[in-house]
Amino acid sequence: MKRVLITGENSYIGTSLEKWLMKEPNRYSIDTIDIKDRSWKERDFNSYDVVFHVAGIAHIKETNDNKNLYYKVNRDLAYEVALKAKEDGVKQFIFLSSMSVYGVENGIIDENTPLKPNSAYGKSKLEAEELINTLQNNSFTVATLRPPMVYGKGCKGNYPKLSRLALKVPIFPKIDNKRSMIYIDNLSEFVKQLIDNRSNGHFFPQNAEYVNTSEMVRLIADMYGKKIRVTKLFNPILRLINISIVNKVFGDLVYEMSLSEFENNYRVCEFRESIKATEE
């Protein structure tokens, strides 16, 4: 039996993984802890095979006032947890990083793409990766996840905003873009396989197909029996508006698909079914 400790109590990804693994209660034992205060330092980690570190700051507006908090939580705290895990004899540490470590808002990310984060969030995640990787040895393996946008029922971030928009507007821009995304069950299965194999290295899980924003919005509307018209009428205007939110919604941002291949297939749900499961 694999004994797994998830840091980040009530986190969306952590809670989803717990539910996923507990489908096989004879194979996995799961505990979660909150690390908002220092009481976690008094806890003994030596009964666990794996620590999955999910805790961190995301989905809040970045300002000069809260910039230091990103480094304190996403970098310093992550390293402290990893160090304690190693000292207590944990065999594997899985760190949830982000696509943001590349600082890329448009284009294709491949194995040659440089790491140039342009936000405190991305910089703090990358610096955490670098610190945690110094701890790795034959008895302590580190697996770093850099997933793209994660979606699923109850998720946070841009997906629920698009979902609400799909139910309000009668028309939507038709843009032939591509986005890397990953459904929460696919991500949970991927992490499960990392645990089973005690894998180490950097990983880039994503759905088997890229997502077109216009098609996704239309599909969400269809789930509710609502017809939405997609049109290229607004495209010239959108091309002239060079702001971050437009790029995030309508720009291309993908991982080269070869980066995301793994030993076993972790894509347990295809795109249309994942949208249905998210919205139902």
JOURQUI-V746826 format. One record per residue. BURIAL is + if it has 24 or more other ideal C-beta (glycine too) atoms within 12 Angstrom, else -. Layout:
BEGIN
<<BURIAL> <BURIAL>>
END
This chain:
BEGIN
<<-> <+> <+> <+> <+> <+> <+> <+> <-> <-> <+> <+> <+> <+> <+> <+> <+> <+> <+> <+> <+> <-> <-> <-> <-> <-> <-> <+> <-> <+> <+> <+> <+> <-> <+> <-> <-> <-> <-> <+> <-> <-> <+> <-> <+> <-> <-> <+> <+> <+> <+> <+> <+> <+> <+> <+> <+> <+> <-> <-> <-> <+> <-> <-> <-> <-> <-> <-> <-> <+> <+> <-> <+> <+> <+> <+> <+> <+> <+> <+> <+> <+> <+> <+> <+> <+> <-> <+> <-> <+> <+> <+> <+> <+> <+> <+> <+> <+> <+> <+> <+> <+> <+> <+> <+> <-> <-> <-> <+> <-> <-> <-> <-> <-> <+> <-> <+> <-> <+> <+> <+> <+> <+> <+> <+> <+> <+> <+> <+> <+> <+> <+> <+> <-> <+> <+> <-> <-> <-> <+> <+> <+> <+> <+> <+> <+> <+> <+> <+> <+> <+> <+> <+> <-> <+> <-> <+> <+> <+> <-> <-> <+> <+> <-> <+> <+> <-> <-> <-> <-> <-> <+> <+> <-> <+> <-> <+> <+> <+> <+> <+> <+> <+> <+> <+> <+> <+> <+> <+> <+> <+> <+> <+> <+> <+> <+> <-> <-> <+> <+> <-> <+> <+> <+> <+> <+> <+> <+> <+> <+> <+> <+> <+> <+> <+> <+> <+> <+> <+> <+> <+> <-> <+> <-> <-> <-> <-> <+> <-> <+> <-> <-> <-> <-> <-> <-> <-> <+> <-> <-> <-> <-> <-> <-> <-> <-> <-> <+> <+> <+> <+> <+> <+> <+> <+> <-> <-> <-> <+> <+> <-> <+> <-> <-> <-> <+> <+> <+> <+> <-> <+> <-> <-> <+> <+> <-> <-> <+> <+> <->>
END
